Amino acid sequence: MRFQDLIRQLARELGLPALSPDADGICAIRFDGLSFCLRDVEGRAVWLSCWVGRLDTRDLCTQERLLAGNLMPELAGIGTLGMDATGDVYLSG
């Protein structure tokens, strides 16, 4: 299924207005208080990311425990957790 067909069907299923990607191939949707970004990866895959929270950038212990989940794919699936320089945490996959 092509990316544009996928996001069109997703919009129908969620009762949203028509969705279309921006110039960078990204489509963002927000529901239930969460924002999701979907990106077309050269027509081969769809990359999904979602902001999940914020950590104190000084709290290295919590950061290490959170990011250690990336080392156990059998428990976390294909998702990856990442944190930017401001402490925002994202789940991508």
C-alpha positions in Angstrom: 0.0 0.0 0.0 1.3 3.4 -0.9 1.9 6.0 1.9 -0.7 8.4 0.7 -3.3 5.5 0.5 -2.3 4.5 4.0 -2.8 7.9 5.6 -6.0 8.4 3.6 -7.4 5.1 5.0 -6.1 6.0 8.5 -8.0 9.3 8.4 -11.2 7.5 7.4 -10.8 4.9 10.2 -10.2 7.6 12.8 -12.9 9.9 11.5 -10.4 12.6 10.7 -10.4 15.0 7.7 -8.2 14.0 4.8 -4.5 13.7 5.6 -1.6 14.5 3.3 2.1 14.6 3.8 4.1 17.9 3.8 7.0 18.7 1.5 9.3 16.4 3.6 6.9 13.5 3.4 5.7 13.8 7.0 2.1 13.6 8.1 1.2 14.5 11.7 -1.9 13.5 13.5 -3.1 14.2 17.1 -5.7 12.2 19.0 -6.2 11.2 22.7 -3.7 13.9 23.7 -0.8 12.3 21.7 0.8 13.6 18.5 2.1 11.1 16.0 4.3 11.8 13.0 4.3 9.4 10.2 7.1 9.5 7.5 7.3 7.8 4.2 10.7 6.1 4.0 11.3 5.9 0.2 8.1 4.0 -0.4 9.5 1.0 1.5 8.3 1.6 5.0 6.5 4.0 7.3 8.4 5.5 10.3 6.3 6.5 13.3 7.3 8.7 16.2 5.5 10.0 19.2 6.5 12.4 22.0 6.0 10.5 25.3 7.3 12.8 28.0 10.2 14.8 29.4 13.1 13.9 31.7 15.3 16.1 33.7 18.5 16.3 31.7 20.5 16.1 35.0 18.8 12.8 36.0 21.3 10.4 34.4 20.1 7.3 36.4 16.6 7.6 35.0 17.9 8.3 31.5 20.1 5.2 31.6 17.2 2.9 32.8 14.9 4.3 30.2 17.3 3.9 27.3 18.4 0.5 28.5 15.1 -0.8 27.1 16.5 -0.2 23.6 18.9 -3.1 24.4 16.1 -5.6 24.9 14.2 -5.8 21.6 12.5 -9.0 22.6 10.7 -7.0 25.3 10.3 -3.7 23.5 9.5 -4.8 20.0 10.9 -2.6 17.2 10.4 0.6 19.0 13.3 2.8 20.1 13.4 5.4 22.8 15.4 8.6 22.4 15.9 11.8 24.2 16.8 15.2 22.7 19.0 17.8 24.4 16.1 19.5 26.1 14.9 16.2 27.8 12.0 15.5 25.5 11.6 11.7 25.1 10.3 10.1 21.9 9.2 6.6 20.9 10.0 5.7 17.3 9.6 2.7 15.2 
